[in-house]
Every structure is written in structure tokens, then in C-alpha cells.
Amino acid sequence: MAYSSKGRKPIERASKIAHVEIIKNLDVQAYIEQCILPSAPDPVSLESLLTDLPAVDLDEVSVVIAIDGGYTETFVREEYPSASIAFFTFGPLLFYLADLRALDTKRFIAPDDLQKLKQIERYTLVLPTKGIRHKGQPTLAATIRHAVYDFFDKKRGPEGDQLMGSLKWFLFRRWMRQPNDSLRVDLASCPYRCGHGPISFSYSESASKTCKGCGQSVYLTDSFRLHERIDEEMGASGIAAYVMTMLEQLVLVHLIHNILAMKPALMRNILFIKDGPLAFFGLVAPLYRPMRDLIEHLLVQPTGSTNPSVRVAGLEKSGAFVEHAAAIQDHFRPGSYFVLGDGYIRKYVVPGGDAGAIYGQNTYYGQKVFFRAASGEMHVATIPATNYMAEPNPSDIPHLNEILALIGELHCSMYDNALIPVALANKLVSLSDFPSQRILTAFARQMGNT
């Protein structure tokens, strides 16, 4: 690692010729020769995998809810000792399909017409990421843990709505017809590293308790294990992406919980769209278990207009699957799709892997689908099946044709392969490097000096 500069002396620049020694190294050459690169399938074999999307009745779905978020990390103090803070903003955007379809009949679109498509509920979270702690907390890790707990425990709106209620409902599987009251959420040890553990929570208990070893507060939200990646010296920047994707999906859980409590049959009228795949990664990956249980529980409910179901899709904008889809999209007929299996993924997209494991079995709660809409856009979607499987068929994924047809209808011409709800949600919650980051930096520094 090169030396940085804090004064008039220059930074240490990298060598311009050191690569020569790497290129000449026989061990490096031999290693590269043994590497395998995935390639796209030939058009003939791909043709046999495609399914044409049939005509679909879309009358049952009347509402689209898109969930997206963004975050930015900014310096509160750049000089030594440096300090930084991260701002998160995210939430669900709701609009009625009838309002969107009505725009096609208008010669001119008024601002009020577009405003109907921008009904969003914003959530905001602030997390210190380096060199900062809260006045009431002993460390950076304790500060972040308490901030996450307080975010879930906070009462919002006139009815005192709390995300914590939905989190407990989620973790303890309270959607089951006969909930298991003995189900517990365990922490292997105290987050303060006092050595005491395990520490266990049940549904009937408070979401906060005192460690019997050190007397410090321990929270149900510590089950996210974010504190394991926080270093008091290096900071907590590494958890920001995990926090963002986790919060987006727990907002989805909160919506499902509230709808089921209010009127379960409404679930059948809603399409949920999440920006990004339906999966939990990294530290929060274990949350895929209750999420998969919840989604599959809703999908296998008895059919009928009064029974709940769920239509949800994750749409990807980047990554290995998006790159692969772009490479083969010319071989897709408009209006055709392909449900990916483990064999295809291992051979053509993500090479290799554990022979005894299904790709994504410990992270995903939906199956990968490539879909080329009738208008030509190529989409990479994650859509849940009745259970997570290695080689799913289209018939294993309830509402597949409806969801793909709606994705095709919701296309947005502003960006490549974009959808209107995702583009709108991103516009309303994303934080740009300029001017958002500069404004938040000035705000954080001003508040830090008061």
C-alpha cells in the first residue's frame, strides 16, 4: 500500500514497470493457463430453453409497490483523526395501474397526473461509520447497534407504527396458523465480547434485554450480526451495503405484515417490485430462511379470491447475470423467457461451485428468470417458486406469466431495460454524489460543531 499525503509532500505513486515481473513469472503464466472462463451457450441449445409468454389476464393486479433505496457516506472531518457518517434513505412507492394506463390516453401529461405515480413513504437512517460515537454509547459498534435498534423500535405516524413489530412477526414466524411459541432467536455471544452466551430472545419477551455477564444492553436486532464487521479503528464502511439491502427487504416484510393484518385478500391485488435480487448477502444472509418460509407459505395457500398470495419480483440492473443476459439477448424472441437452473448457472454464468449445493440456496428466496419483453427490453428477474429448487420449471413458479406480463407493461424508455416504478422510486430516494453528498457533508459538519 502506498503512502498517502497530509501536507505538502507528494503521495507515493505506484511503479510503472512492476507489471513486467508479473507477466514474466512462469508460475503466473501456468496458473492463468489452467483457468476456465464461462461462455455463452450456442444459439441452438438456447432456443430449446425458451418459452413464449402467453396472453395473460391482468385484471386481478391493480397496484404496484416498488421498493428501492440509496445511501451515501460522507466525511464529517477529513483531517486526522478522520470521521465519517452514512445517510440511508429508502422506502416503498405505490401507484395504481389504472393511473399509469390513463396516461396513454392523454395528449398532454399534467404534473398532477405524474404526482399520482409518486406516492412514496420515506424511511431515513443515520449511522456513524468511523471515528464517531453517540454520547450515551461507549464505542462505535455500540453506537451503530443502538441506532439500528432505535430505528426499528421508533413509533411512526399517528398510529405509532413500529418496524419492530413486523421484525418480531418475521423472525418468530408468527404468520403460521399455529405459531411455535418455543421458537427462539439466539446470539452466540454478547456483542460486547464479555464472553457470556448464548443470549436468547423469544416472541413474548422485550426486544431489548441486559447481558447477565457485563450488564450492557443487548437487542433483538443484534441477530443481524452487523457488529461482527465493525472495527473501532478501521470503521464500519463495510456494512453499509448489507444494511441497505436488508432494510429494503424488511420494509417489504413490514408491508406484507400490515396487509395481512388489515385485509389478507388485498395481497392478490398487489405486485411488489424490489430493486435488486430477492436475496440476503454477507452478514445478514441468514435472514433468507424466514423470508423464504414467509414467501413460500403465502404461495402455497389454498387458491381463492379471499385467500392471500404474493406476487413479488426482484429486478437486477448490474452484475454477472445482467452481463450474461446482455450477451445472449439477441437470441431471445421478443415476448420469450427462460427460467434458469443450477446447471445452466454453473456452466455459463457463475463457474464452478460446490457440487453438493444449489446456487443461491443459502442466500436467495427466488429463482432467476431471463425475460425479453415484447418491446425488446431484456430483464433479469428473481421470482419465488413454491420452494427453492435446483432446476425449476415455469409451472413451479406461481403467477410467473402475470408477473412477466406486468414487467413488460411497466417498461420505461428513459434508461436501458428500465421499469417505471423502479426508476421513479430511485429518483425519489437515491442520493447523488453531487449535490446530495456535498449538501449532506455540510449538514453533518454543521451539526457536529453545534
C-alpha positions in Angstrom: 0.0 0.0 0.0 1.3 3.4 -1.0 2.0 6.3 1.5 -0.7 9.0 1.4 -0.1 12.7 1.9 -1.5 15.0 4.6 0.7 18.0 3.8 3.0 19.4 1.2 4.8 16.2 0.4 3.5 14.2 -2.5 1.7 10.8 -2.3 3.7 7.7 -3.1 2.9 6.7 -6.7 2.8 3.1 -7.9 5.6 1.7 -10.1 5.0 2.0 -13.9 7.1 -1.1 -14.7 6.4 -3.6 -11.9 3.9 -5.4 -14.1 6.7 -6.7 -16.2 7.9 -9.1 -13.5 4.3 -10.4 -13.1 4.0 -11.1 -16.8 7.3 -12.9 -17.0 6.6 -15.0 -13.9 6.3 -18.7 -15.0 4.0 -19.6 -12.1 1.6 -16.8 -13.0 1.5 -17.9 -16.7 0.9 -21.5 -15.7 -1.9 -20.6 -13.3 -3.7 -18.5 -15.9 -3.5 -21.3 -18.5 -5.4 -23.5 -16.0 -8.3 -21.1 -15.5 -11.7 -21.7 -17.0 -13.8 -18.8 -18.4 -17.6 -19.2 -18.8 -19.0 -18.6 -22.3 -22.5 -18.1 -23.7 -24.4 -21.1 -24.9 -24.8 -21.7 -28.7 -28.0 -20.3 -30.2 -29.4 -23.8 -31.0 -29.2 -25.1 -27.4 -30.5 -21.8 -26.1 -33.5 -21.9 -28.4 -34.7 -25.2 -26.7 -34.8 -23.4 -23.3 -37.1 -20.5 -24.3 -40.8 -20.3 -23.5 -43.1 -17.8 -25.2 -45.2 -15.7 -22.9 -48.9 -16.4 -23.5 -51.7 -13.9 -23.3 -52.4 -13.2 -19.6 -55.4 -11.8 -17.7 -54.0 -8.9 -15.6 -57.3 -7.8 -14.1 -56.6 -9.0 -10.6 -53.5 -6.9 -10.1 -54.4 -3.2 -9.6 -51.5 -1.8 -7.5 -47.7 -1.8 -7.9 -45.4 -1.2 -4.9 -41.7 -0.7 -5.8 -39.1 -0.7 -3.0 -35.7 1.0 -3.5 -33.2 2.9 -1.5 -29.9 4.6 -1.5 -27.1 5.7 0.8 -24.1 8.0 0.8 -21.1 8.1 3.1 -19.5 11.4 3.8 -16.7 12.8 5.9 -17.7 14.9 9.0 -14.0 15.6 9.4 -11.3 14.8 6.8 -8.3 15.8 8.7 -6.8 13.5 11.3 -8.5 11.9 13.1 -11.0 11.4 10.3 -14.6 10.8 11.0 -17.4 9.8 8.6 -21.2 9.1 8.7 -23.6 7.4 6.4 -27.1 8.5 5.4 -29.6 6.0 4.2 -32.9 6.8 2.6 -35.4 4.2 1.2 -39.0 3.2 1.1 -41.9 1.9 -0.9 -43.5 3.7 -3.8 -47.2 2.9 -4.6 -49.2 3.6 -7.6 -52.3 2.3 -9.3 -52.0 0.7 -12.7 -55.2 2.5 -13.8 -53.4 5.8 -13.3 -50.5 4.7 -15.4 -52.6 3.3 -18.1 -54.7 6.5 -18.2 -51.6 8.5 -19.3 -51.7 6.7 -22.6 -55.0 8.3 -23.5 -53.9 11.9 -22.8 -52.5 14.2 -25.4 -50.7 16.2 -22.7 -49.5 14.9 -19.3 -50.0 17.4 -16.4 -47.8 17.5 -13.3 -50.8 16.3 -11.3 -51.1 13.2 -13.4 -47.5 12.3 -12.7 -47.9 13.1 -9.0 -50.3 10.2 -8.7 -47.4 7.9 -9.5 -45.1 9.3 -6.8 -46.8 8.3 -3.6 -43.8 7.2 -1.5 -43.2 6.7 2.2 -39.6 7.6 3.1 -37.5 6.0 5.8 -34.3 7.6 6.9 -31.4 6.2 8.9 -28.1 7.7 10.0 -25.2 5.5 11.0 -21.7 6.7 12.0 -19.1 4.7 10.2 -15.8 5.9 11.6 -14.4 8.0 14.4 -17.8 8.8 16.0 -19.8 7.5 18.9 -23.1 8.6 20.4 -22.9 10.4 23.8 -24.7 7.6 25.5 -22.7 4.7 24.0 -19.1 3.5 24.8 -18.0 2.5 21.3 -18.6 2.9 17.6 -20.1 -0.6 17.5 -22.4 0.1 20.4 -23.5 3.4 18.7 -24.4 1.5 15.4 -26.2 -1.3 17.3 -28.3 1.1 19.2 -29.1 3.2 16.1 -30.3 0.2 14.3 -32.4 -0.9 17.3 -33.8 2.5 17.7 -34.7 2.7 14.0 -36.8 -0.5 14.3 -38.3 0.5 17.7 -39.3 4.0 16.7 -43.0 4.8 16.6 -44.1 6.5 13.3 -47.3 8.2 12.2 -50.4 8.9 14.2 -51.0 5.2 14.9 -47.5 4.6 16.4 -46.5 2.1 13.6 -43.3 0.2 14.5 -41.0 -1.8 12.3 -40.1 -3.8 15.4 -43.5 -5.4 15.5 -43.0 -6.6 11.9 -39.5 -7.8 12.6 -40.6 -10.0 15.6 -43.6 -11.3 13.5 -41.0 -12.2 10.8 -38.2 -13.7 12.9 -40.6 -15.8 15.0 -42.8 -16.9 12.1 -46.0 -15.6 13.5 -47.7 -15.9 10.2 -48.1 -19.6 10.7 -51.6 -20.9 11.6 -50.2 -22.4 14.8 -47.2 -20.3 15.7 -44.4 -22.1 17.6 -44.1 -20.3 21.0 -40.9 -22.2 21.8 -39.1 -20.7 18.7 -36.2 -18.6 19.8 -33.6 -16.3 18.2 -30.1 -16.9 19.6 -27.0 -14.7 19.7 -23.9 -16.9 20.1 -22.3 -14.5 22.5 -22.6 -11.0 23.9 -21.9 -8.2 21.3 -19.6 -6.6 23.9 -17.4 -9.7 23.8 -17.7 -10.2 27.6 -17.7 -14.0 27.0 -21.3 -14.5 28.1 -23.6 -16.5 25.8 -25.7 -17.7 24.2 -28.2 -14.9 24.6 -31.8 -15.9 23.6 -34.9 -14.0 22.6 -38.5 -15.2 22.4 -41.6 -13.6 20.8 -43.2 -12.8 24.2 -40.0 -11.1 25.5 -38.9 -7.5 25.0 -36.7 -6.8 22.0 -34.0 -5.4 24.5 -32.5 -7.2 27.5 -29.5 -6.9 29.7 -26.5 -9.2 29.3 -26.0 -11.2 32.5 -22.3 -11.2 32.0 -21.5 -7.5 31.6 -24.8 -5.7 32.3 -24.9 -4.0 28.9 -27.9 -3.8 26.7 -28.4 -6.5 24.0 -31.0 -6.1 21.2 -33.0 -8.4 19.0 -31.5 -6.5 16.1 -28.1 -7.8 17.1 -29.2 -11.0 15.4 -28.2 -9.2 12.2 -24.6 -9.6 13.3 -23.5 -6.2 12.0 -21.3 -5.7 15.0 -19.1 -8.5 13.8 -17.8 -6.4 10.9 -17.2 -3.2 12.9 -13.7 -2.3 13.7 -13.2 0.6 16.1 -10.0 1.7 14.3 -10.9 1.0 10.6 -14.6 1.8 10.9 -17.8 0.3 9.7 -18.0 1.3 6.0 -18.1 -2.4 5.0 -21.6 -2.9 6.5 -23.3 -0.1 4.6 -24.3 -2.2 1.5 -25.6 -5.1 3.7 -27.6 -2.6 5.8 -29.2 -1.1 2.6 -30.3 -4.4 1.0 -31.5 -5.7 4.4 -33.6 -2.7 5.2 -35.2 -2.6 1.7 -36.4 -6.2 2.2 -37.5 -5.8 5.8 -39.7 -2.9 4.5 -41.3 -5.5 2.2 -41.9 -7.7 5.2 -43.5 -4.8 7.0 -45.8 -4.1 4.1 -46.8 -7.8 3.9 -47.4 -7.9 7.7 -49.6 -4.9 7.7 -51.6 -6.0 4.7 -52.2 -9.5 6.2 -53.3 -7.9 9.4 -55.7 -5.4 7.7 -57.2 -7.5 4.8 -55.3 -10.6 3.6 -57.2 -10.7 0.3 -55.6 -7.4 -0.8 -52.4 -9.3 -1.3 -53.8 -10.7 -4.5 -54.2 -7.2 -6.0 -50.6 -6.1 -5.5 -47.3 -6.6 -7.4 -44.2 -5.9 -5.3 -41.1 -5.0 -7.2 -37.7 -4.8 -5.4 -34.7 -3.2 -6.9 -32.1 -5.9 -6.9 -32.3 -9.7 -6.5 -34.5 -11.4 -3.9 -31.6 -12.4 -1.7 -29.7 -11.5 1.5 -25.9 -11.5 1.3 -23.0 -11.3 3.7 -23.6 -10.9 7.4 -27.4 -10.7 7.0 -27.6 -13.8 4.7 -29.3 -16.0 7.4 -32.4 -13.8 7.0 -33.1 -15.7 3.8 -34.5 -18.5 6.0 -37.5 -16.7 7.5 -38.0 -14.8 4.2 -38.2 -18.0 2.2 -40.5 -19.5 4.7 -42.8 -16.5 4.6 -43.0 -16.2 0.8 -43.4 -19.9 0.2 -46.1 -20.0 2.9 -48.1 -17.4 1.0 -47.6 -19.1 -2.3 -49.0 -22.5 -1.2 -52.1 -21.1 0.4 -55.4 -22.6 -0.9 -56.5 -20.8 -4.1 -59.5 -18.5 -3.9 -60.3 -14.8 -4.1 -60.3 -14.4 -0.3 -57.0 -16.1 0.4 -53.7 -14.3 0.4 -51.0 -14.9 -2.1 -48.0 -12.9 -3.1 -46.6 -11.6 -6.4 -43.1 -10.3 -6.0 -40.1 -9.8 -8.3 -36.6 -8.6 -7.9 -35.2 -6.7 -10.9 -31.4 -6.5 -11.4 -29.5 -3.7 -13.0 -26.0 -4.9 -12.9 -23.9 -8.0 -12.1 -22.9 -11.3 -13.7 -26.4 -12.3 -14.6 -27.2 -8.9 -16.3 -24.0 -9.1 -18.3 -24.7 -12.6 -19.4 -28.3 -11.7 -20.3 -27.0 -8.8 -22.5 -24.7 -11.3 -24.3 -27.5 -13.6 -25.3 -30.5 -11.3 -25.7 -30.3 -11.3 -29.5 -31.1 -15.0 -29.4 -34.3 -14.3 -27.4 -37.6 -13.8 -29.3 -39.5 -10.7 -28.0 -42.0 -12.0 -25.5 -40.0 -15.1 -24.5 -38.4 -16.1 -21.2 -36.1 -18.7 -19.7 -36.1 -20.0 -16.1 -32.5 -20.6 -15.1 -31.5 -23.8 -13.4 -28.4 -24.6 -11.3 -26.7 -26.5 -14.2 -27.0 -23.5 -16.6 -25.8 -21.0 -13.9 -22.8 -23.1 -13.0 -21.8 -23.7 -16.6 -22.4 -20.3 -18.2 -22.8 -17.6 -15.5 -21.0 -18.4 -12.3 -18.5 -21.1 -13.0 -17.9 -24.0 -10.6 -19.2 -24.1 -7.1 -19.9 -26.8 -4.5 -21.2 -29.9 -6.3 -23.4 -30.7 -3.4 -25.1 -27.2 -3.2 -27.6 -25.4 -5.3 -26.6 -22.0 -6.4 -28.0 -19.4 -4.0 -29.5 -21.9 -1.6 -28.1 -20.0 1.4 -29.0 -16.5 0.1 -31.9 -16.4 -2.4 -35.6 -16.8 -1.9 -36.5 -16.6 -5.6 -35.5 -18.2 -8.9 -33.6 -16.5 -11.7 -35.6 -15.7 -14.9 -34.4 -14.1 -18.1 -37.2 -12.3 -19.9 -37.2 -10.3 -23.2 -40.3 -8.1 -23.3 -42.4 -7.7 -26.4 -40.9 -4.2 -26.8 -37.4 -5.6 -26.8 -36.1 -4.9 -23.3 -34.1 -7.6 -21.6 -34.8 -8.1 -17.9 -33.2 -10.3 -15.2 -35.8 -11.1 -12.6 -35.9 -13.1 -9.4 -39.3 -14.6 -8.8 -40.2 -17.0 -6.0 -41.2 -20.6 -6.6 -43.3 -22.8 -4.2 -39.9 -24.0 -2.9 -36.3 -23.2 -3.8 -35.1 -25.8 -6.3 -32.1 -26.7 -8.5 -33.9 -27.0 -11.8 -37.2 -25.2 -11.6 -39.8 -25.4 -14.4 -42.1 -22.4 -15.2 -45.0 -24.4 -13.6 -43.1 -24.3 -10.3 -43.4 -20.5 -10.1 -46.9 -19.3 -9.3 -48.0 -16.1 -11.1 -44.9 -16.2 -13.4 -46.8 -15.3 -16.6 -48.7 -12.5 -14.8 -45.5 -11.0 -13.3 -43.6 -11.1 -16.6 -46.5 -9.6 -18.5 -46.7 -6.7 -16.0 -42.9 -6.2 -16.1 -43.3 -5.8 -19.9 -46.1 -3.3 -19.5 -44.1 -1.2 -16.9 -41.2 -0.6 -19.2 -39.6 2.8 -19.1 -37.8 4.3 -22.1 -35.6 6.7 -20.1 -32.9 4.0 -19.4 -31.9 0.7 -20.8 -34.2 -2.2 -19.6 -35.8 0.1 -17.0 -39.1 -0.1 -15.3 -41.3 2.9 -14.4 -41.8 2.1 -10.7 -38.1 1.3 -10.1 -37.0 4.4 -12.0 -39.5 6.6 -10.0 -38.5 5.1 -6.7 -34.9 5.5 -7.4 -35.4 9.2 -8.3 -37.2 9.8 -5.1 -34.8 8.1 -2.7 -31.4 7.9 -4.3 -28.6 10.2 -3.1 -26.3 11.5 -5.8 -22.6 12.3 -5.3 -23.4 15.8 -6.3 -25.0 17.8 -5.0 -26.6 15.4 -2.4 -23.3 14.2 -0.9 -21.9 17.8 -0.7 -25.0 19.1 1.0 -25.1 16.2 3.5 -21.4 16.8 4.2 -22.1 20.4 5.0 -25.1 19.5 7.2 -23.2 16.8 9.1 -20.3 19.2 9.8 -22.5 22.0 10.9 -24.4 19.7 13.3 -21.1 18.3 14.6 -20.0 21.8 15.6 -23.2 22.7 17.5 
